[in-house]
């Protein structure tokens, strides 16, 4: 997973593409709308025609990002893991 996924979600963007497993594991669900590789242009036009129907998904992703995707929450999780393996 790249930082770009978290930046986009944190900014309230709707991501259409393919999710790396790491982001699904981190969020507990797939925050990315799967791309239709057979007709991606038509899919994007359809998304734009009904963009308001994706707002609930965007809001859910952003709230989850605030719980698990910020630097503060990530550092806290890393610290917990270091304690668990007795490095701190």
Buried (B, 14 or more C-beta within 10 A) or exposed (E): BEEEBBEBBBEEEBBBEEBEEEBBEBBEEEBBBEBEEEEEEEBBEEBEEEEEEBEEBBEEBBEBBEEBBEEEBEEEEEEEEEEEEEEE
